[in-house]
Amino acid sequence: MFRFKQFTIQQDRTAMKVCTDACVLGAYADVASENDTGMQRILDIGTGTGLLALMAAQRNEQAVIDAVEIDTSAFLQTAENVAASPFANQINVINTRIQDFRSDVTYDRILTNPPFYTNHLRSPDAAVNRALHTDELPFGDLINAVVRLMEPEGQWWVLLPPYEAGKLTELARVSGLRPVHRLSLRHHAEKPFFRIIMSFSFKNLSLTEQCLTIYERDGRTYTAEFRALLRDFYLIF
C-alpha cells in the first residue's frame, strides 16, 4: 500500500509497483491544457496501479481520463483504487491491449510508463514479464497507438531509461512525433541519470531540457526541487 495525500494505491495484485520516477512523471507532465471544447481528455497507457491516472485527475479536475491495462489482476486492482478515490467520476479503467483499444475521441494528453526490457532474464511470473518486458508492447506498437489516438495539438509523455529513450526518439521521429520536453532524473549529484521523462508532439517545437536530482549528496535528504514537485502528493512533505 502507498498512501498519497488525496488517494491510496493498493498494489499487492499488480506487478508494476509505485516507484519514485513514475511519481515524478505524474507530477511533472503537462496535464493542464484544454482543447477547443474546454474539456481535457487524457489517456494512460498501461496504467498498472492507476498511479498516473489518479495523479492527473488530482491535478486537473476538468479532465476525463481513460486508463488502459492489459493485465486483468492489475486492471481489477486499479478499478478498486479509482473507486476508493475522490476521482472516480473522472477515470474509466479499461482491460485491453492498447493495440486493440478503440475510442470515439482522441486525446489531448497521453501518459505512458511503458515496459522497456528487451533481452533481460525473465521472471517466472507472467504478469511481471508483461509489466517489464517489451514483448506485449513493442515501441513500434506504442508509437502507432499514440499516432492513432492523439489530438493534432496533443502531447505524449513517456518515462524510460536513457538508452531506451534515445531509441524511442529515433522511432518517434519516423512517425512524425518530435520531442518537446526532456527531464533527466538522477538519484544524487554524483550518480548518472537513470531515467528520462520526455514529451512528444506532432509540432516541430524547440526542445526544453531540464534535470532533476532526487536526493542531496547524503543520499537520504530530498532536494528542494524534488520536494516542491511532489509536495501535493507525498504525505511526508
C-alpha angles and dihedrals in degrees: 000000000000118000121206127183095265105019143020128230116214107196110167092111098043128084095209107067128196109280134180096246092053089051089053090052091051093050097040105042116099105247098150105083120106129219125224092280092057091242123108116219117198130185122201109198113205095004095186104179093003092253099137094042092051093046090050091050091051091051096045117034091182094059125110108206131198113197114195122198129173098197112082096210092050091045092054093047092047090051089053092048091051094045091053093050131083088246101064093119092056101050130068115191116207127191106215145093113275087232088064098038115114126186136186089218138048123229134247092204132022120194123196136176094179133188110263111174113110110166104017126121114280127241120233085233110088092201091057090051091051091050097046109027128069096227094099094040114025115190091250091057091046092052091046089053092050093049090049098045107033126094116244088247094041134114131223117210119198138173122214143144113271098260094047090045088058093050092047091050091054092050093043092055090058088058094048098261115135127196114249105168131025123185116183114206127203135171095233140340095275094051127083120248109274104181136032124204112201138177125206132199137181086235123088097236131159114270118248112207126194139157132217127201115202102198138029116244092279089069092229109066115080116233120246090246093055093046091051092051096048102032093105090056114029116079092212090064 
